[in-house]
Amino acid sequence: LDCRGYYISGDDGVAGVYSNQINTTIKNCNISMGDSSGGYGIYLYGANNSYILNNTLNGQNWGFFTPVYPEIGTHNSIIENNTANLNSEGGFYLFASSNNTLRGNTANSNAVGFALFGSSVDNILDNNVIASNSQYGISIRTNSNNNNITDTNISNSGDFDIHLISSSTNNIFLNATYVLSKETVGAGSSLTRKWYYRAHTVDTSASATDVANASVNIYNG
């Protein structure tokens, strides 16, 4: 589906675009379905290997949503360059969904920016902007493990920028910026923070052999 910038709108508590087909493409849509329960911008029901590109998903319950059924996740999909702002529950919601890439998206002024729930594992959140959400910037819970959040800025969340609970482990935050005091990690959950570091060293007195065998050690101190 290519909306070519046209609008889909309503207030009946239904999805603007729904798909249960693999290899679905949804792009260039402006969707606003009202903020009542069931008002979803894009709803994928087991639509694996899909491509969600360049959509504006503002003013509904959830901007992007997958169903709350453990057996009906969405996997191996790309959700890229979408905007989900001013949604009453949140911007992007994954439940029991794995191996998805969410890249270059914006989630501002929702209740929750991004939610990874119900054993959502091995997902990549890359280069997203997440700001001014009233509860959480990113919420990861219920056995949602091995997710990677990279090059992402989370700011001005009402409660927590990072909310990680219910046995969600081995989640990696690489070059992710947020206020450390707005990070909460519940018992049985874990995250690791990492940063890129680039060092340039010059030793004018060393020979070519010395340089070839050089090593640089970095430590906090």
C-alpha positions as a Markdown table, in Angstrom:
| # | Residue | x | y | z |
|---|---|---|---|---|
| 1 | Leu | 0.0 | 0.0 | 0.0 |
| 2 | Asp | 1.4 | 3.4 | -1.0 |
| 3 | Cys | -0.9 | 6.2 | 0.3 |
| 4 | Arg | 1.2 | 8.8 | -1.6 |
| 5 | Gly | 0.6 | 11.2 | 1.3 |
| 6 | Tyr | -3.2 | 10.8 | 1.5 |
| 7 | Tyr | -5.0 | 10.6 | 4.8 |
| 8 | Ile | -6.8 | 7.8 | 6.6 |
| 9 | Ser | -8.8 | 8.9 | 9.6 |
| 10 | Gly | -11.6 | 7.9 | 11.8 |
| 11 | Asp | -12.8 | 7.7 | 15.4 |
| 12 | Asp | -14.4 | 4.3 | 15.7 |
| 13 | Gly | -11.7 | 2.5 | 17.6 |
| 14 | Val | -10.4 | 0.5 | 14.6 |
| 15 | Ala | -7.1 | 0.2 | 12.7 |
| 16 | Gly | -6.3 | 2.6 | 9.9 |
| 17 | Val | -4.4 | -0.1 | 8.1 |
| 18 | Tyr | -4.5 | -3.8 | 9.1 |
| 19 | Ser | -2.5 | -6.7 | 7.6 |
| 20 | Asn | -2.1 | -10.3 | 8.4 |
| 21 | Gln | -0.1 | -11.0 | 5.2 |
| 22 | Ile | 3.6 | -11.6 | 4.9 |
| 23 | Asn | 5.7 | -9.3 | 2.8 |
| 24 | Thr | 3.4 | -6.3 | 3.5 |
| 25 | Thr | 4.5 | -2.9 | 2.5 |
| 26 | Ile | 2.8 | 0.2 | 3.9 |
| 27 | Lys | 4.3 | 3.6 | 3.1 |
| 28 | Asn | 3.6 | 7.3 | 2.8 |
| 29 | Cys | 0.4 | 7.2 | 4.8 |
| 30 | Asn | -1.0 | 9.8 | 7.2 |
| 31 | Ile | -3.1 | 8.0 | 9.7 |
| 32 | Ser | -5.2 | 9.3 | 12.6 |
| 33 | Met | -7.8 | 6.9 | 14.0 |
| 34 | Gly | -8.8 | 8.6 | 17.3 |
| 35 | Asp | -7.6 | 7.8 | 20.8 |
| 36 | Ser | -10.2 | 5.3 | 21.9 |
| 37 | Ser | -9.2 | 1.7 | 22.6 |
| 38 | Gly | -8.5 | -0.1 | 19.4 |
| 39 | Gly | -7.7 | 3.0 | 17.5 |
| 40 | Tyr | -4.4 | 1.9 | 15.9 |
| 41 | Gly | -2.6 | 3.6 | 13.0 |
| 42 | Ile | -1.0 | 0.4 | 11.6 |
| 43 | Tyr | -1.9 | -3.0 | 13.0 |
| 44 | Leu | 0.2 | -6.0 | 11.9 |
| 45 | Tyr | -1.2 | -9.5 | 12.8 |
| 46 | Gly | 1.6 | -12.0 | 12.1 |
| 47 | Ala | 2.6 | -10.0 | 9.0 |
| 48 | Asn | 6.2 | -11.2 | 8.9 |
| 49 | Asn | 8.9 | -9.8 | 6.5 |
| 50 | Ser | 7.0 | -6.5 | 6.2 |
| 51 | Tyr | 8.2 | -3.0 | 5.4 |
| 52 | Ile | 6.7 | 0.0 | 7.1 |
| 53 | Leu | 8.1 | 3.2 | 5.7 |
| 54 | Asn | 7.6 | 6.9 | 5.9 |
| 55 | Asn | 4.2 | 7.0 | 7.6 |
| 56 | Thr | 2.8 | 9.6 | 10.0 |
| 57 | Leu | 0.9 | 7.9 | 12.8 |
| 58 | Asn | -0.4 | 10.7 | 15.0 |
| 59 | Gly | -3.5 | 11.1 | 17.2 |
| 60 | Gln | -4.7 | 7.6 | 18.1 |
| 61 | Asn | -4.4 | 4.9 | 20.8 |
| 62 | Trp | -1.2 | 3.4 | 19.4 |
| 63 | Gly | 0.7 | 4.5 | 16.3 |
| 64 | Phe | 2.1 | 1.1 | 15.4 |
| 65 | Phe | 0.7 | -2.1 | 17.0 |
| 66 | Thr | 1.1 | -5.8 | 17.1 |
| 67 | Pro | -1.6 | -8.0 | 18.9 |
| 68 | Val | -1.3 | -9.2 | 22.5 |
| 69 | Tyr | -1.2 | -12.9 | 21.6 |
| 70 | Pro | 2.1 | -14.8 | 22.2 |
| 71 | Glu | 1.6 | -16.9 | 19.0 |
| 72 | Ile | 0.8 | -14.0 | 16.7 |
| 73 | Gly | 3.9 | -11.8 | 16.7 |
| 74 | Thr | 5.4 | -10.0 | 13.8 |
| 75 | His | 9.0 | -11.0 | 12.8 |
| 76 | Asn | 11.8 | -10.0 | 10.5 |
| 77 | Ser | 10.2 | -6.7 | 9.5 |
| 78 | Ile | 11.6 | -3.2 | 9.0 |
| 79 | Ile | 9.8 | -0.2 | 10.5 |
| 80 | Glu | 11.7 | 2.9 | 9.2 |
| 81 | Asn | 11.4 | 6.7 | 9.1 |
| 82 | Asn | 7.9 | 6.8 | 10.7 |
| 83 | Thr | 6.5 | 9.4 | 13.0 |
| 84 | Ala | 4.2 | 8.5 | 15.9 |
| 85 | Asn | 3.4 | 11.5 | 18.0 |
| 86 | Leu | 0.5 | 12.5 | 20.3 |
| 87 | Asn | -0.9 | 9.0 | 20.7 |
| 88 | Ser | -2.8 | 8.3 | 24.0 |
| 89 | Glu | -1.0 | 5.0 | 24.8 |
| 90 | Gly | 2.1 | 5.0 | 22.7 |
| 91 | Gly | 4.1 | 5.3 | 19.5 |
| 92 | Phe | 5.4 | 1.8 | 18.7 |
| 93 | Tyr | 4.3 | -1.5 | 20.3 |
| 94 | Leu | 5.8 | -4.9 | 19.8 |
| 95 | Phe | 4.4 | -8.0 | 21.5 |
| 96 | Ala | 6.0 | -11.5 | 21.1 |
| 97 | Ser | 7.8 | -10.1 | 18.0 |
| 98 | Ser | 11.4 | -10.8 | 17.1 |
| 99 | Asn | 14.2 | -9.9 | 14.7 |
| 100 | Asn | 12.6 | -6.6 | 13.7 |
| 101 | Thr | 14.5 | -3.4 | 12.9 |
| 102 | Leu | 13.0 | 0.0 | 14.0 |
| 103 | Arg | 15.2 | 2.6 | 12.4 |
| 104 | Gly | 15.0 | 6.4 | 12.1 |
| 105 | Asn | 11.6 | 6.7 | 13.7 |
| 106 | Thr | 10.2 | 9.5 | 15.9 |
| 107 | Ala | 8.0 | 9.0 | 19.0 |
| 108 | Asn | 7.2 | 12.2 | 20.8 |
| 109 | Ser | 4.5 | 13.3 | 23.2 |
| 110 | Asn | 2.8 | 9.9 | 23.7 |
| 111 | Ala | 2.3 | 8.0 | 26.9 |
| 112 | Val | 5.1 | 5.6 | 25.9 |
| 113 | Gly | 7.5 | 6.0 | 23.0 |
| 114 | Phe | 8.5 | 2.4 | 22.3 |
| 115 | Ala | 7.2 | -0.7 | 24.0 |
| 116 | Leu | 8.8 | -4.2 | 23.7 |
| 117 | Phe | 6.6 | -6.6 | 25.6 |
| 118 | Gly | 5.8 | -10.3 | 25.9 |
| 119 | Ser | 9.0 | -12.0 | 24.8 |
| 120 | Ser | 9.9 | -9.6 | 22.1 |
| 121 | Val | 13.5 | -10.6 | 21.5 |
| 122 | Asp | 16.5 | -9.8 | 19.2 |
| 123 | Asn | 15.0 | -6.5 | 17.9 |
| 124 | Ile | 17.1 | -3.5 | 16.8 |
| 125 | Leu | 16.1 | 0.0 | 17.6 |
| 126 | Asp | 18.5 | 2.3 | 15.7 |
| 127 | Asn | 18.8 | 6.0 | 15.4 |
| 128 | Asn | 15.3 | 6.8 | 16.8 |
| 129 | Val | 14.3 | 10.1 | 18.5 |
| 130 | Ile | 12.1 | 9.7 | 21.6 |
| 131 | Ala | 11.1 | 12.8 | 23.5 |
| 132 | Ser | 8.5 | 14.2 | 25.9 |
| 133 | Asn | 6.5 | 11.0 | 26.5 |
| 134 | Ser | 4.5 | 11.3 | 29.7 |
| 135 | Gln | 5.4 | 7.9 | 31.1 |
| 136 | Tyr | 8.3 | 6.1 | 29.5 |
| 137 | Gly | 10.6 | 6.6 | 26.5 |
| 138 | Ile | 11.4 | 2.9 | 26.1 |
| 139 | Ser | 9.6 | 0.2 | 28.1 |
| 140 | Ile | 10.9 | -3.3 | 27.9 |
| 141 | Arg | 9.2 | -6.0 | 29.9 |
| 142 | Thr | 8.1 | -9.7 | 30.3 |
| 143 | Asn | 11.0 | -11.8 | 29.0 |
| 144 | Ser | 12.0 | -9.4 | 26.3 |
| 145 | Asn | 15.7 | -10.2 | 25.9 |
| 146 | Asn | 18.6 | -9.5 | 23.6 |
| 147 | Asn | 17.4 | -6.3 | 22.1 |
| 148 | Asn | 19.8 | -3.7 | 20.9 |
| 149 | Ile | 19.2 | 0.0 | 21.1 |
| 150 | Thr | 21.8 | 2.0 | 19.2 |
| 151 | Asp | 22.4 | 5.7 | 18.4 |
| 152 | Thr | 19.1 | 6.7 | 20.0 |
| 153 | Asn | 18.2 | 9.8 | 22.0 |
| 154 | Ile | 15.6 | 9.5 | 24.8 |
| 155 | Ser | 14.7 | 12.7 | 26.6 |
| 156 | Asn | 12.2 | 14.5 | 28.9 |
| 157 | Ser | 10.1 | 11.4 | 29.8 |
| 158 | Gly | 7.6 | 12.0 | 32.5 |
| 159 | Asp | 8.5 | 8.9 | 34.6 |
| 160 | Phe | 11.5 | 7.1 | 33.1 |
| 161 | Asp | 13.5 | 7.3 | 29.9 |
| 162 | Ile | 14.3 | 3.6 | 30.2 |
| 163 | His | 11.8 | 1.2 | 32.0 |
| 164 | Leu | 13.0 | -2.4 | 32.1 |
| 165 | Ile | 11.2 | -5.0 | 34.2 |
| 166 | Ser | 9.8 | -8.6 | 34.4 |
| 167 | Ser | 12.9 | -10.8 | 33.6 |
| 168 | Ser | 14.0 | -8.9 | 30.5 |
| 169 | Thr | 17.8 | -9.6 | 30.2 |
| 170 | Asn | 20.8 | -8.9 | 28.0 |
| 171 | Asn | 19.4 | -5.7 | 26.5 |
| 172 | Ile | 22.2 | -3.6 | 25.0 |
| 173 | Phe | 22.2 | 0.2 | 24.8 |
| 174 | Leu | 25.0 | 1.4 | 22.5 |
| 175 | Asn | 25.6 | 5.1 | 22.2 |
| 176 | Ala | 22.1 | 5.7 | 23.6 |
| 177 | Thr | 21.6 | 9.1 | 25.3 |
| 178 | Tyr | 19.3 | 9.5 | 28.2 |
| 179 | Val | 19.3 | 10.8 | 31.8 |
| 180 | Leu | 20.7 | 8.0 | 34.0 |
| 181 | Ser | 18.5 | 8.9 | 37.0 |
| 182 | Lys | 15.6 | 8.2 | 34.7 |
| 183 | Glu | 16.6 | 4.6 | 34.2 |
| 184 | Thr | 14.8 | 1.8 | 36.2 |
| 185 | Val | 15.8 | -1.9 | 36.0 |
| 186 | Gly | 13.6 | -4.3 | 37.9 |
| 187 | Ala | 14.8 | -7.4 | 39.7 |
| 188 | Gly | 15.7 | -10.2 | 37.3 |
| 189 | Ser | 16.2 | -7.8 | 34.4 |
| 190 | Ser | 19.4 | -6.4 | 33.0 |
| 191 | Leu | 20.9 | -3.9 | 30.5 |
| 192 | Thr | 24.3 | -3.0 | 29.4 |
| 193 | Arg | 25.3 | 0.5 | 28.4 |
| 194 | Lys | 28.1 | 0.9 | 25.9 |
| 195 | Trp | 29.6 | 3.9 | 24.0 |
| 196 | Tyr | 31.7 | 4.3 | 20.9 |
| 197 | Tyr | 35.2 | 5.5 | 21.5 |
| 198 | Arg | 37.6 | 6.7 | 18.9 |
| 199 | Ala | 41.3 | 7.3 | 19.8 |
| 200 | His | 44.0 | 8.7 | 17.6 |
| 201 | Thr | 47.6 | 8.1 | 18.9 |
| 202 | Val | 50.9 | 9.4 | 17.5 |
| 203 | Asp | 54.3 | 8.1 | 18.6 |
| 204 | Thr | 56.9 | 10.0 | 16.5 |
| 205 | Ser | 59.8 | 8.1 | 18.1 |
| 206 | Ala | 58.6 | 4.6 | 17.3 |
| 207 | Ser | 59.9 | 2.5 | 14.4 |
| 208 | Ala | 57.6 | 1.0 | 11.8 |
| 209 | Thr | 58.0 | -2.4 | 13.6 |
| 210 | Asp | 57.0 | -0.8 | 16.9 |
| 211 | Val | 53.9 | 0.8 | 15.4 |
| 212 | Ala | 52.8 | -2.5 | 13.7 |
| 213 | Asn | 52.9 | -4.2 | 17.1 |
| 214 | Ala | 51.4 | -1.4 | 19.2 |
| 215 | Ser | 48.4 | -1.8 | 21.5 |
| 216 | Val | 46.3 | 0.8 | 23.2 |
| 217 | Asn | 44.5 | 0.1 | 26.5 |
| 218 | Ile | 41.5 | 2.2 | 27.6 |
| 219 | Tyr | 40.0 | 2.3 | 31.1 |
| 220 | Asn | 37.9 | 4.5 | 33.2 |
| 221 | Gly | 40.0 | 6.2 | 35.8 |
